[in-house]
């Protein structure tokens, strides 16, 4: 091991359930953005904000469409 930190949890936004409230993008603006065409949130930079900001973004989602997933599941969900 070379001392690099390996990320074990990733954020995933279920864009089908997202209502476009913009809360997550306001709380963790380096991780989430609002996709203009669909008007829904998307995670664009994993680890872009500190873990507390990401956790706050997940907690403030009124429809609970943001979740932590492992890398294997993230790959499947992003297809």
mmCIF file of the N, C-alpha and C atoms, coordinates in Angstrom:
data_MODEL
# 
_entry.id   MODEL 
# 
loop_
_atom_site.group_PDB 
_atom_site.id 
_atom_site.type_symbol 
_atom_site.label_atom_id 
_atom_site.label_alt_id 
_atom_site.label_comp_id 
_atom_site.label_asym_id 
_atom_site.label_entity_id 
_atom_site.label_seq_id 
_atom_site.pdbx_PDB_ins_code 
_atom_site.Cartn_x 
_atom_site.Cartn_y 
_atom_site.Cartn_z 
_atom_site.occupancy 
_atom_site.B_iso_or_equiv 
_atom_site.pdbx_formal_charge 
_atom_site.auth_seq_id 
_atom_site.auth_comp_id 
_atom_site.auth_asym_id 
_atom_site.auth_atom_id 
_atom_site.pdbx_PDB_model_num 
ATOM 1   N N  . UNK A 1 1  ? 0.824   -1.169 0.000   1.00 0.00 ? 1  UNK A N  1 
ATOM 2   C CA . UNK A 1 1  ? 0.000   0.000  0.000   1.00 0.00 ? 1  UNK A CA 1 
ATOM 3   C C  . UNK A 1 1  ? 0.879   1.247  0.000   1.00 0.00 ? 1  UNK A C  1 
ATOM 4   N N  . UNK A 1 2  ? 0.526   2.178  -0.835  1.00 0.00 ? 2  UNK A N  1 
ATOM 5   C CA . UNK A 1 2  ? 1.345   3.382  -0.974  1.00 0.00 ? 2  UNK A CA 1 
ATOM 6   C C  . UNK A 1 2  ? 0.851   4.547  -0.123  1.00 0.00 ? 2  UNK A C  1 
ATOM 7   N N  . UNK A 1 3  ? -0.108  4.304  0.743   1.00 0.00 ? 3  UNK A N  1 
ATOM 8   C CA . UNK A 1 3  ? -0.592  5.367  1.616   1.00 0.00 ? 3  UNK A CA 1 
ATOM 9   C C  . UNK A 1 3  ? -1.721  6.186  1.028   1.00 0.00 ? 3  UNK A C  1 
ATOM 10  N N  . UNK A 1 4  ? -2.113  5.924  -0.221  1.00 0.00 ? 4  UNK A N  1 
ATOM 11  C CA . UNK A 1 4  ? -3.231  6.658  -0.818  1.00 0.00 ? 4  UNK A CA 1 
ATOM 12  C C  . UNK A 1 4  ? -4.537  6.249  -0.145  1.00 0.00 ? 4  UNK A C  1 
ATOM 13  N N  . UNK A 1 5  ? -5.392  7.217  0.063   1.00 0.00 ? 5  UNK A N  1 
ATOM 14  C CA . UNK A 1 5  ? -6.698  6.952  0.642   1.00 0.00 ? 5  UNK A CA 1 
ATOM 15  C C  . UNK A 1 5  ? -7.622  6.449  -0.460  1.00 0.00 ? 5  UNK A C  1 
ATOM 16  N N  . UNK A 1 6  ? -8.224  5.307  -0.232  1.00 0.00 ? 6  UNK A N  1 
ATOM 17  C CA . UNK A 1 6  ? -9.144  4.729  -1.203  1.00 0.00 ? 6  UNK A CA 1 
ATOM 18  C C  . UNK A 1 6  ? -10.566 5.079  -0.781  1.00 0.00 ? 6  UNK A C  1 
ATOM 19  N N  . UNK A 1 7  ? -11.317 5.633  -1.708  1.00 0.00 ? 7  UNK A N  1 
ATOM 20  C CA . UNK A 1 7  ? -12.694 6.014  -1.401  1.00 0.00 ? 7  UNK A CA 1 
ATOM 21  C C  . UNK A 1 7  ? -13.576 4.773  -1.450  1.00 0.00 ? 7  UNK A C  1 
ATOM 22  N N  . UNK A 1 8  ? -14.295 4.524  -0.362  1.00 0.00 ? 8  UNK A N  1 
ATOM 23  C CA . UNK A 1 8  ? -15.135 3.341  -0.260  1.00 0.00 ? 8  UNK A CA 1 
ATOM 24  C C  . UNK A 1 8  ? -16.611 3.632  -0.494  1.00 0.00 ? 8  UNK A C  1 
ATOM 25  N N  . UNK A 1 9  ? -17.007 4.879  -0.301  1.00 0.00 ? 9  UNK A N  1 
ATOM 26  C CA . UNK A 1 9  ? -18.407 5.262  -0.502  1.00 0.00 ? 9  UNK A CA 1 
ATOM 27  C C  . UNK A 1 9  ? -18.480 6.385  -1.519  1.00 0.00 ? 9  UNK A C  1 
ATOM 28  N N  . UNK A 1 10 ? -19.468 6.277  -2.367  1.00 0.00 ? 10 UNK A N  1 
ATOM 29  C CA . UNK A 1 10 ? -19.681 7.271  -3.406  1.00 0.00 ? 10 UNK A CA 1 
ATOM 30  C C  . UNK A 1 10 ? -21.131 7.735  -3.326  1.00 0.00 ? 10 UNK A C  1 
ATOM 31  N N  . UNK A 1 11 ? -21.381 8.975  -3.739  1.00 0.00 ? 11 UNK A N  1 
ATOM 32  C CA . UNK A 1 11 ? -22.758 9.457  -3.739  1.00 0.00 ? 11 UNK A CA 1 
ATOM 33  C C  . UNK A 1 11 ? -23.392 9.193  -5.098  1.00 0.00 ? 11 UNK A C  1 
ATOM 34  N N  . UNK A 1 12 ? -24.646 8.831  -5.061  1.00 0.00 ? 12 UNK A N  1 
ATOM 35  C CA . UNK A 1 12 ? -25.405 8.570  -6.279  1.00 0.00 ? 12 UNK A CA 1 
ATOM 36  C C  . UNK A 1 12 ? -26.756 9.265  -6.165  1.00 0.00 ? 12 UNK A C  1 
ATOM 37  N N  . UNK A 1 13 ? -27.125 9.987  -7.209  1.00 0.00 ? 13 UNK A N  1 
ATOM 38  C CA . UNK A 1 13 ? -28.429 10.646 -7.265  1.00 0.00 ? 13 UNK A CA 1 
ATOM 39  C C  . UNK A 1 13 ? -29.323 9.852  -8.207  1.00 0.00 ? 13 UNK A C  1 
ATOM 40  N N  . UNK A 1 14 ? -30.447 9.395  -7.710  1.00 0.00 ? 14 UNK A N  1 
ATOM 41  C CA . UNK A 1 14 ? -31.438 8.741  -8.557  1.00 0.00 ? 14 UNK A CA 1 
ATOM 42  C C  . UNK A 1 14 ? -32.198 9.859  -9.265  1.00 0.00 ? 14 UNK A C  1 
ATOM 43  N N  . UNK A 1 15 ? -31.789 10.146 -10.483 1.00 0.00 ? 15 UNK A N  1 
ATOM 44  C CA . UNK A 1 15 ? -32.333 11.289 -11.214 1.00 0.00 ? 15 UNK A CA 1 
ATOM 45  C C  . UNK A 1 15 ? -33.806 11.122 -11.568 1.00 0.00 ? 15 UNK A C  1 
ATOM 46  N N  . UNK A 1 16 ? -34.298 9.904  -11.570 1.00 0.00 ? 16 UNK A N  1 
ATOM 47  C CA . UNK A 1 16 ? -35.717 9.679  -11.848 1.00 0.00 ? 16 UNK A CA 1 
ATOM 48  C C  . UNK A 1 16 ? -36.563 10.216 -10.699 1.00 0.00 ? 16 UNK A C  1 
ATOM 49  N N  . UNK A 1 17 ? -36.081 10.026 -9.479  1.00 0.00 ? 17 UNK A N  1 
ATOM 50  C CA . UNK A 1 17 ? -36.828 10.470 -8.297  1.00 0.00 ? 17 UNK A CA 1 
ATOM 51  C C  . UNK A 1 17 ? -36.553 11.917 -7.912  1.00 0.00 ? 17 UNK A C  1 
ATOM 52  N N  . UNK A 1 18 ? -35.464 12.491 -8.392  1.00 0.00 ? 18 UNK A N  1 
ATOM 53  C CA . UNK A 1 18 ? -35.086 13.859 -8.040  1.00 0.00 ? 18 UNK A CA 1 
ATOM 54  C C  . UNK A 1 18 ? -36.166 14.841 -8.511  1.00 0.00 ? 18 UNK A C  1 
ATOM 55  N N  . UNK A 1 19 ? -36.513 15.793 -7.637  1.00 0.00 ? 19 UNK A N  1 
ATOM 56  C CA . UNK A 1 19 ? -37.536 16.790 -7.987  1.00 0.00 ? 19 UNK A CA 1 
ATOM 57  C C  . UNK A 1 19 ? -36.928 18.147 -8.345  1.00 0.00 ? 19 UNK A C  1 
ATOM 58  N N  . UNK A 1 20 ? -35.598 18.224 -8.362  1.00 0.00 ? 20 UNK A N  1 
ATOM 59  C CA . UNK A 1 20 ? -34.939 19.461 -8.767  1.00 0.00 ? 20 UNK A CA 1 
ATOM 60  C C  . UNK A 1 20 ? -34.995 20.576 -7.748  1.00 0.00 ? 20 UNK A C  1 
ATOM 61  N N  . UNK A 1 21 ? -35.008 20.246 -6.472  1.00 0.00 ? 21 UNK A N  1 
ATOM 62  C CA . UNK A 1 21 ? -35.150 21.267 -5.425  1.00 0.00 ? 21 UNK A CA 1 
ATOM 63  C C  . UNK A 1 21 ? -33.900 22.137 -5.255  1.00 0.00 ? 21 UNK A C  1 
ATOM 64  N N  . UNK A 1 22 ? -32.766 21.694 -5.702  1.00 0.00 ? 22 UNK A N  1 
ATOM 65  C CA . UNK A 1 22 ? -31.459 22.378 -5.666  1.00 0.00 ? 22 UNK A CA 1 
ATOM 66  C C  . UNK A 1 22 ? -30.786 22.387 -4.294  1.00 0.00 ? 22 UNK A C  1 
ATOM 67  N N  . UNK A 1 23 ? -31.383 21.789 -3.277  1.00 0.00 ? 23 UNK A N  1 
ATOM 68  C CA . UNK A 1 23 ? -30.778 21.813 -1.938  1.00 0.00 ? 23 UNK A CA 1 
ATOM 69  C C  . UNK A 1 23 ? -29.380 21.202 -1.936  1.00 0.00 ? 23 UNK A C  1 
ATOM 70  N N  . UNK A 1 24 ? -29.227 20.022 -2.529  1.00 0.00 ? 24 UNK A N  1 
ATOM 71  C CA . UNK A 1 24 ? -27.930 19.340 -2.493  1.00 0.00 ? 24 UNK A CA 1 
ATOM 72  C C  . UNK A 1 24 ? -26.849 20.169 -3.180  1.00 0.00 ? 24 UNK A C  1 
ATOM 73  N N  . UNK A 1 25 ? -27.192 20.774 -4.306  1.00 0.00 ? 25 UNK A N  1 
ATOM 74  C CA . UNK A 1 25 ? -26.219 21.589 -5.039  1.00 0.00 ? 25 UNK A CA 1 
ATOM 75  C C  . UNK A 1 25 ? -25.844 22.842 -4.259  1.00 0.00 ? 25 UNK A C  1 
ATOM 76  N N  . UNK A 1 26 ? -26.724 23.307 -3.404  1.00 0.00 ? 26 UNK A N  1 
ATOM 77  C CA . UNK A 1 26 ? -26.416 24.459 -2.569  1.00 0.00 ? 26 UNK A CA 1 
ATOM 78  C C  . UNK A 1 26 ? -25.555 24.106 -1.376  1.00 0.00 ? 26 UNK A C  1 
ATOM 79  N N  . UNK A 1 27 ? -25.769 22.915 -0.823  1.00 0.00 ? 27 UNK A N  1 
ATOM 80  C CA . UNK A 1 27 ? -25.044 22.481 0.371   1.00 0.00 ? 27 UNK A CA 1 
ATOM 81  C C  . UNK A 1 27 ? -23.662 21.931 0.027   1.00 0.00 ? 27 UNK A C  1 
ATOM 82  N N  . UNK A 1 28 ? -23.575 21.151 -1.038  1.00 0.00 ? 28 UNK A N  1 
ATOM 83  C CA . UNK A 1 28 ? -22.304 20.530 -1.439  1.00 0.00 ? 28 UNK A CA 1 
ATOM 84  C C  . UNK A 1 28 ? -22.049 20.866 -2.910  1.00 0.00 ? 28 UNK A C  1 
ATOM 85  N N  . UNK A 1 29 ? -21.783 22.130 -3.165  1.00 0.00 ? 29 UNK A N  1 
ATOM 86  C CA . UNK A 1 29 ? -21.707 22.638 -4.544  1.00 0.00 ? 29 UNK A CA 1 
ATOM 87  C C  . UNK A 1 29 ? -20.525 22.128 -5.349  1.00 0.00 ? 29 UNK A C  1 
ATOM 88  N N  . UNK A 1 30 ? -19.536 21.534 -4.697  1.00 0.00 ? 30 UNK A N  1 
ATOM 89  C CA . UNK A 1 30 ? -18.412 20.957 -5.437  1.00 0.00 ? 30 UNK A CA 1 
ATOM 90  C C  . UNK A 1 30 ? -18.652 19.498 -5.801  1.00 0.00 ? 30 UNK A C  1 
ATOM 91  N N  . UNK A 1 31 ? -19.713 18.918 -5.268  1.00 0.00 ? 31 UNK A N  1 
ATOM 92  C CA . UNK A 1 31 ? -20.046 17.522 -5.549  1.00 0.00 ? 31 UNK A CA 1 
ATOM 93  C C  . UNK A 1 31 ? -21.247 17.410 -6.478  1.00 0.00 ? 31 UNK A C  1 
ATOM 94  N N  . UNK A 1 32 ? -22.253 18.247 -6.267  1.00 0.00 ? 32 UNK A N  1 
ATOM 95  C CA . UNK A 1 32 ? -23.503 18.165 -7.023  1.00 0.00 ? 32 UNK A CA 1 
ATOM 96  C C  . UNK A 1 32 ? -23.708 19.392 -7.904  1.00 0.00 ? 32 UNK A C  1 
ATOM 97  N N  . UNK A 1 33 ? -24.377 19.188 -9.023  1.00 0.00 ? 33 UNK A N  1 
ATOM 98  C CA . UNK A 1 33 ? -24.808 20.319 -9.846  1.00 0.00 ? 33 UNK A CA 1 
ATOM 99  C C  . UNK A 1 33 ? -26.185 19.997 -10.401 1.00 0.00 ? 33 UNK A C  1 
ATOM 100 N N  . UNK A 1 34 ? -26.858 21.027 -10.846 1.00 0.00 ? 34 UNK A N  1 
ATOM 101 C CA . UNK A 1 34 ? -28.178 20.841 -11.428 1.00 0.00 ? 34 UNK A CA 1 
ATOM 102 C C  . UNK A 1 34 ? -28.024 20.712 -12.937 1.00 0.00 ? 34 UNK A C  1 
ATOM 103 N N  . UNK A 1 35 ? -28.456 19.600 -13.462 1.00 0.00 ? 35 UNK A N  1 
ATOM 104 C CA . UNK A 1 35 ? -28.389 19.328 -14.886 1.00 0.00 ? 35 UNK A CA 1 
ATOM 105 C C  . UNK A 1 35 ? -29.440 20.202 -15.562 1.00 0.00 ? 35 UNK A C  1 
ATOM 106 N N  . UNK A 1 36 ? -28.998 21.111 -16.398 1.00 0.00 ? 36 UNK A N  1 
ATOM 107 C CA . UNK A 1 36 ? -29.906 22.121 -16.972 1.00 0.00 ? 36 UNK A CA 1 
ATOM 108 C C  . UNK A 1 36 ? -31.061 21.534 -17.769 1.00 0.00 ? 36 UNK A C  1 
ATOM 109 N N  . UNK A 1 37 ? -30.746 20.625 -18.660 1.00 0.00 ? 37 UNK A N  1 
ATOM 110 C CA . UNK A 1 37 ? -31.775 20.104 -19.562 1.00 0.00 ? 37 UNK A CA 1 
ATOM 111 C C  . UNK A 1 37 ? -32.888 19.371 -18.811 1.00 0.00 ? 37 UNK A C  1 
ATOM 112 N N  . UNK A 1 38 ? -32.498 18.510 -17.877 1.00 0.00 ? 38 UNK A N  1 
ATOM 113 C CA . UNK A 1 38 ? -33.489 17.723 -17.131 1.00 0.00 ? 38 UNK A CA 1 
ATOM 114 C C  . UNK A 1 38 ? -33.962 18.434 -15.867 1.00 0.00 ? 38 UNK A C  1 
ATOM 115 N N  . UNK A 1 39 ? -33.180 19.412 -15.388 1.00 0.00 ? 39 UNK A N  1 
ATOM 116 C CA . UNK A 1 39 ? -33.547 20.122 -14.169 1.00 0.00 ? 39 UNK A CA 1 
ATOM 117 C C  . UNK A 1 39 ? -33.406 19.295 -12.913 1.00 0.00 ? 39 UNK A C  1 
ATOM 118 N N  . UNK A 1 40 ? -32.518 18.324 -12.971 1.00 0.00 ? 40 UNK A N  1 
ATOM 119 C CA . UNK A 1 40 ? -32.325 17.428 -11.829 1.00 0.00 ? 40 UNK A CA 1 
ATOM 120 C C  . UNK A 1 40 ? -30.871 17.436 -11.388 1.00 0.00 ? 40 UNK A C  1 
ATOM 121 N N  . UNK A 1 41 ? -30.653 17.024 -10.140 1.00 0.00 ? 41 UNK A N  1 
ATOM 122 C CA . UNK A 1 41 ? -29.299 17.003 -9.582  1.00 0.00 ? 41 UNK A CA 1 
ATOM 123 C C  . UNK A 1 41 ? -28.498 15.834 -10.139 1.00 0.00 ? 41 UNK A C  1 
ATOM 124 N N  . UNK A 1 42 ? -27.208 16.049 -10.165 1.00 0.00 ? 42 UNK A N  1 
ATOM 125 C CA . UNK A 1 42 ? -26.285 14.995 -10.584 1.00 0.00 ? 42 UNK A CA 1 
ATOM 126 C C  . UNK A 1 42 ? -25.006 15.143 -9.764  1.00 0.00 ? 42 UNK A C  1 
ATOM 127 N N  . UNK A 1 43 ? -24.446 14.014 -9.345  1.00 0.00 ? 43 UNK A N  1 
ATOM 128 C CA . UNK A 1 43 ? -23.142 14.034 -8.683  1.00 0.00 ? 43 UNK A CA 1 
ATOM 129 C C  . UNK A 1 43 ? -22.096 14.079 -9.788  1.00 0.00 ? 43 UNK A C  1 
ATOM 130 N N  . UNK A 1 44 ? -21.255 15.113 -9.775  1.00 0.00 ? 44 UNK A N  1 
ATOM 131 C CA . UNK A 1 44 ? -20.275 15.229 -10.850 1.00 0.00 ? 44 UNK A CA 1 
ATOM 132 C C  . UNK A 1 44 ? -18.843 15.130 -10.369 1.00 0.00 ? 44 UNK A C  1 
ATOM 133 N N  . UNK A 1 45 ? -18.595 15.294 -9.071  1.00 0.00 ? 45 UNK A N  1 
ATOM 134 C CA . UNK A 1 45 ? -17.226 15.178 -8.557  1.00 0.00 ? 45 UNK A CA 1 
ATOM 135 C C  . UNK A 1 45 ? -17.267 14.465 -7.216  1.00 0.00 ? 45 UNK A C  1 
ATOM 136 N N  . UNK A 1 46 ? -17.019 13.165 -7.253  1.00 0.00 ? 46 UNK A N  1 
ATOM 137 C CA . UNK A 1 46 ? -17.001 12.384 -6.019  1.00 0.00 ? 46 UNK A CA 1 
ATOM 138 C C  . UNK A 1 46 ? -15.919 12.934 -5.102  1.00 0.00 ? 46 UNK A C  1 
ATOM 139 N N  . UNK A 1 47 ? -16.264 13.173 -3.851  1.00 0.00 ? 47 UNK A N  1 
ATOM 140 C CA . UNK A 1 47 ? -15.293 13.703 -2.901  1.00 0.00 ? 47 UNK A CA 1 
ATOM 141 C C  . UNK A 1 47 ? -14.984 15.169 -3.103  1.00 0.00 ? 47 UNK A C  1 
ATOM 142 N N  . UNK A 1 48 ? -15.819 15.871 -3.868  1.00 0.00 ? 48 UNK A N  1 
ATOM 143 C CA . UNK A 1 48 ? -15.584 17.284 -4.145  1.00 0.00 ? 48 UNK A CA 1 
ATOM 144 C C  . UNK A 1 48 ? -15.733 18.172 -2.924  1.00 0.00 ? 48 UNK A C  1 
ATOM 145 N N  . UNK A 1 49 ? -16.524 17.725 -1.980  1.00 0.00 ? 49 UNK A N  1 
ATOM 146 C CA . UNK A 1 49 ? -16.730 18.452 -0.727  1.00 0.00 ? 49 UNK A CA 1 
ATOM 147 C C  . UNK A 1 49 ? -16.307 17.557 0.431   1.00 0.00 ? 49 UNK A C  1 
ATOM 148 N N  . UNK A 1 50 ? -16.173 18.151 1.605   1.00 0.00 ? 50 UNK A N  1 
ATOM 149 C CA . UNK A 1 50 ? -15.818 17.333 2.764   1.00 0.00 ? 50 UNK A CA 1 
ATOM 150 C C  . UNK A 1 50 ? -16.988 16.403 3.090   1.00 0.00 ? 50 UNK A C  1 
ATOM 151 N N  . UNK A 1 51 ? -16.719 15.296 3.760   1.00 0.00 ? 51 UNK A N  1 
ATOM 152 C CA . UNK A 1 51 ? -17.770 14.306 4.037   1.00 0.00 ? 51 UNK A CA 1 
ATOM 153 C C  . UNK A 1 51 ? -18.981 14.877 4.770   1.00 0.00 ? 51 UNK A C  1 
ATOM 154 N N  . UNK A 1 52 ? -18.773 15.872 5.614   1.00 0.00 ? 52 UNK A N  1 
ATOM 155 C CA . UNK A 1 52 ? -19.894 16.465 6.343   1.00 0.00 ? 52 UNK A CA 1 
ATOM 156 C C  . UNK A 1 52 ? -20.852 17.188 5.399   1.00 0.00 ? 52 UNK A C  1 
ATOM 157 N N  . UNK A 1 53 ? -20.310 17.879 4.405   1.00 0.00 ? 53 UNK A N  1 
ATOM 158 C CA . UNK A 1 53 ? -21.160 18.583 3.439   1.00 0.00 ? 53 UNK A CA 1 
ATOM 159 C C  . UNK A 1 53 ? -21.960 17.590 2.607   1.00 0.00 ? 53 UNK A C  1 
ATOM 160 N N  . UNK A 1 54 ? -21.315 16.510 2.181   1.00 0.00 ? 54 UNK A N  1 
ATOM 161 C CA . UNK A 1 54 ? -22.032 15.488 1.411   1.00 0.00 ? 54 UNK A CA 1 
ATOM 162 C C  . UNK A 1 54 ? -23.133 14.855 2.249   1.00 0.00 ? 54 UNK A C  1 
ATOM 163 N N  . UNK A 1 55 ? -22.831 14.568 3.513   1.00 0.00 ? 55 UNK A N  1 
ATOM 164 C CA . UNK A 1 55 ? -23.842 13.987 4.406   1.00 0.00 ? 55 UNK A CA 1 
ATOM 165 C C  . UNK A 1 55 ? -25.008 14.953 4.598   1.00 0.00 ? 55 UNK A C  1 
ATOM 166 N N  . UNK A 1 56 ? -24.722 16.242 4.725   1.00 0.00 ? 56 UNK A N  1 
ATOM 167 C CA . UNK A 1 56 ? -25.783 17.246 4.870   1.00 0.00 ? 56 UNK A CA 1 
ATOM 168 C C  . UNK A 1 56 ? -26.650 17.307 3.625   1.00 0.00 ? 56 UNK A C  1 
ATOM 169 N N  . UNK A 1 57 ? -26.024 17.209 2.457   1.00 0.00 ? 57 UNK A N  1 
ATOM 170 C CA . UNK A 1 57 ? -26.779 17.228 1.200   1.00 0.00 ? 57 UNK A CA 1 
ATOM 171 C C  . UNK A 1 57 ? -27.717 16.033 1.119   1.00 0.00 ? 57 UNK A C  1 
ATOM 172 N N  . UNK A 1 58 ? -27.237 14.880 1.545   1.00 0.00 ? 58 UNK A N  1 
ATOM 173 C CA . UNK A 1 58 ? -28.071 13.677 1.536   1.00 0.00 ? 58 UNK A CA 1 
ATOM 174 C C  . UNK A 1 58 ? -29.234 13.839 2.509   1.00 0.00 ? 58 UNK A C  1 
ATOM 175 N N  . UNK A 1 59 ? -28.950 14.354 3.687   1.00 0.00 ? 59 UNK A N  1 
ATOM 176 C CA . UNK A 1 59 ? -29.979 14.520 4.717   1.00 0.00 ? 59 UNK A CA 1 
ATOM 177 C C  . UNK A 1 59 ? -31.048 15.538 4.327   1.00 0.00 ? 59 UNK A C  1 
ATOM 178 N N  . UNK A 1 60 ? -30.674 16.572 3.577   1.00 0.00 ? 60 UNK A N  1 
ATOM 179 C CA . UNK A 1 60 ? -31.653 17.620 3.255   1.00 0.00 ? 60 UNK A CA 1 
ATOM 180 C C  . UNK A 1 60 ? -32.520 17.282 2.044   1.00 0.00 ? 60 UNK A C  1 
ATOM 181 N N  . UNK A 1 61 ? -32.228 16.193 1.356   1.00 0.00 ? 61 UNK A N  1 
ATOM 182 C CA . UNK A 1 61 ? -33.017 15.825 0.176   1.00 0.00 ? 61 UNK A CA 1 
ATOM 183 C C  . UNK A 1 61 ? -34.441 15.450 0.592   1.00 0.00 ? 61 UNK A C  1 
ATOM 184 N N  . UNK A 1 62 ? -35.441 16.197 0.112   1.00 0.00 ? 62 UNK A N  1 
ATOM 185 C CA . UNK A 1 62 ? -36.822 15.939 0.536   1.00 0.00 ? 62 UNK A CA 1 
ATOM 186 C C  . UNK A 1 62 ? -37.414 14.642 0.001   1.00 0.00 ? 62 UNK A C  1 
ATOM 187 N N  . UNK A 1 63 ? -36.811 14.059 -1.030  1.00 0.00 ? 63 UNK A N  1 
ATOM 188 C CA . UNK A 1 63 ? -37.345 12.812 -1.584  1.00 0.00 ? 63 UNK A CA 1 
ATOM 189 C C  . UNK A 1 63 ? -36.380 11.638 -1.411  1.00 0.00 ? 63 UNK A C  1 
ATOM 190 N N  . UNK A 1 64 ? -35.308 11.856 -0.659  1.00 0.00 ? 64 UNK A N  1 
ATOM 191 C CA . UNK A 1 64 ? -34.334 10.791 -0.360  1.00 0.00 ? 64 UNK A CA 1 
ATOM 192 C C  . UNK A 1 64 ? -33.817 10.076 -1.607  1.00 0.00 ? 64 UNK A C  1 
ATOM 193 N N  . UNK A 1 65 ? -33.451 10.860 -2.614  1.00 0.00 ? 65 UNK A N  1 
ATOM 194 C CA . UNK A 1 65 ? -32.968 10.254 -3.858  1.00 0.00 ? 65 UNK A CA 1 
ATOM 195 C C  . UNK A 1 65 ? -31.442 10.227 -3.958  1.00 0.00 ? 65 UNK A C  1 
ATOM 196 N N  . UNK A 1 66 ? -30.739 10.655 -2.899  1.00 0.00 ? 66 UNK A N  1 
ATOM 197 C CA . UNK A 1 66 ? -29.278 10.621 -2.885  1.00 0.00 ? 66 UNK A CA 1 
ATOM 198 C C  . UNK A 1 66 ? -28.848 9.570  -1.872  1.00 0.00 ? 66 UNK A C  1 
ATOM 199 N N  . UNK A 1 67 ? -27.980 8.682  -2.311  1.00 0.00 ? 67 UNK A N  1 
ATOM 200 C CA . UNK A 1 67 ? -27.538 7.591  -1.448  1.00 0.00 ? 67 UNK A CA 1 
ATOM 201 C C  . UNK A 1 67 ? -26.046 7.368  -1.582  1.00 0.00 ? 67 UNK A C  1 
ATOM 202 N N  . UNK A 1 68 ? -25.486 6.755  -0.541  1.00 0.00 ? 68 UNK A N  1 
ATOM 203 C CA . UNK A 1 68 ? -24.113 6.266  -0.626  1.00 0.00 ? 68 UNK A CA 1 
ATOM 204 C C  . UNK A 1 68 ? -24.148 4.879  -1.237  1.00 0.00 ? 68 UNK A C  1 
ATOM 205 N N  . UNK A 1 69 ? -23.240 4.629  -2.160  1.00 0.00 ? 69 UNK A N  1 
ATOM 206 C CA . UNK A 1 69 ? -23.104 3.309  -2.771  1.00 0.00 ? 69 UNK A CA 1 
ATOM 207 C C  . UNK A 1 69 ? -21.625 2.972  -2.864  1.00 0.00 ? 69 UNK A C  1 
ATOM 208 N N  . UNK A 1 70 ? -21.321 1.683  -3.023  1.00 0.00 ? 70 UNK A N  1 
ATOM 209 C CA . UNK A 1 70 ? -19.930 1.311  -3.236  1.00 0.00 ? 70 UNK A CA 1 
ATOM 210 C C  . UNK A 1 70 ? -19.617 1.436  -4.732  1.00 0.00 ? 70 UNK A C  1 
ATOM 211 N N  . UNK A 1 71 ? -18.347 1.320  -5.070  1.00 0.00 ? 71 UNK A N  1 
ATOM 212 C CA . UNK A 1 71 ? -17.925 1.556  -6.451  1.00 0.00 ? 71 UNK A CA 1 
ATOM 213 C C  . UNK A 1 71 ? -18.585 0.595  -7.434  1.00 0.00 ? 71 UNK A C  1 
ATOM 214 N N  . UNK A 1 72 ? -18.697 -0.664 -7.039  1.00 0.00 ? 72 UNK A N  1 
ATOM 215 C CA . UNK A 1 72 ? -19.297 -1.664 -7.915  1.00 0.00 ? 72 UNK A CA 1 
ATOM 216 C C  . UNK A 1 72 ? -20.728 -1.275 -8.290  1.00 0.00 ? 72 UNK A C  1 
ATOM 217 N N  . UNK A 1 73 ? -21.497 -0.889 -7.286  1.00 0.00 ? 73 UNK A N  1 
ATOM 218 C CA . UNK A 1 73 ? -22.884 -0.489 -7.544  1.00 0.00 ? 73 UNK A CA 1 
ATOM 219 C C  . UNK A 1 73 ? -22.965 0.835  -8.290  1.00 0.00 ? 73 UNK A C  1 
ATOM 220 N N  . UNK A 1 74 ? -22.047 1.750  -8.028  1.00 0.00 ? 74 UNK A N  1 
ATOM 221 C CA . UNK A 1 74 ? -22.037 3.024  -8.748  1.00 0.00 ? 74 UNK A CA 1 
ATOM 222 C C  . UNK A 1 74 ? -21.874 2.787  -10.244 1.00 0.00 ? 74 UNK A C  1 
ATOM 223 N N  . UNK A 1 75 ? -20.958 1.890  -10.596 1.00 0.00 ? 75 UNK A N  1 
ATOM 224 C CA . UNK A 1 75 ? -20.751 1.570  -12.017 1.00 0.00 ? 75 UNK A CA 1 
ATOM 225 C C  . UNK A 1 75 ? -22.031 1.052  -12.659 1.00 0.00 ? 75 UNK A C  1 
ATOM 226 N N  . UNK A 1 76 ? -22.737 0.203  -11.958 1.00 0.00 ? 76 UNK A N  1 
ATOM 227 C CA . UNK A 1 76 ? -23.982 -0.373 -12.481 1.00 0.00 ? 76 UNK A CA 1 
ATOM 228 C C  . UNK A 1 76 ? -25.059 0.705  -12.603 1.00 0.00 ? 76 UNK A C  1 
ATOM 229 N N  . UNK A 1 77 ? -25.217 1.520  -11.565 1.00 0.00 ? 77 UNK A N  1 
ATOM 230 C CA . UNK A 1 77 ? -26.264 2.544  -11.548 1.00 0.00 ? 77 UNK A CA 1 
ATOM 231 C C  . UNK A 1 77 ? -26.037 3.651  -12.572 1.00 0.00 ? 77 UNK A C  1 
ATOM 232 N N  . UNK A 1 78 ? -24.789 3.951  -12.877 1.00 0.00 ? 78 UNK A N  1 
ATOM 233 C CA . UNK A 1 78 ? -24.476 5.038  -13.811 1.00 0.00 ? 78 UNK A CA 1 
ATOM 234 C C  . UNK A 1 78 ? -24.646 4.641  -15.275 1.00 0.00 ? 78 UNK A C  1 
ATOM 235 N N  . UNK A 1 79 ? -24.952 3.393  -15.547 1.00 0.00 ? 79 UNK A N  1 
ATOM 236 C CA . UNK A 1 79 ? -25.115 2.951  -16.944 1.00 0.00 ? 79 UNK A CA 1 
ATOM 237 C C  . UNK A 1 79 ? -26.446 3.366  -17.492 1.00 0.00 ? 79 UNK A C  1 
# 
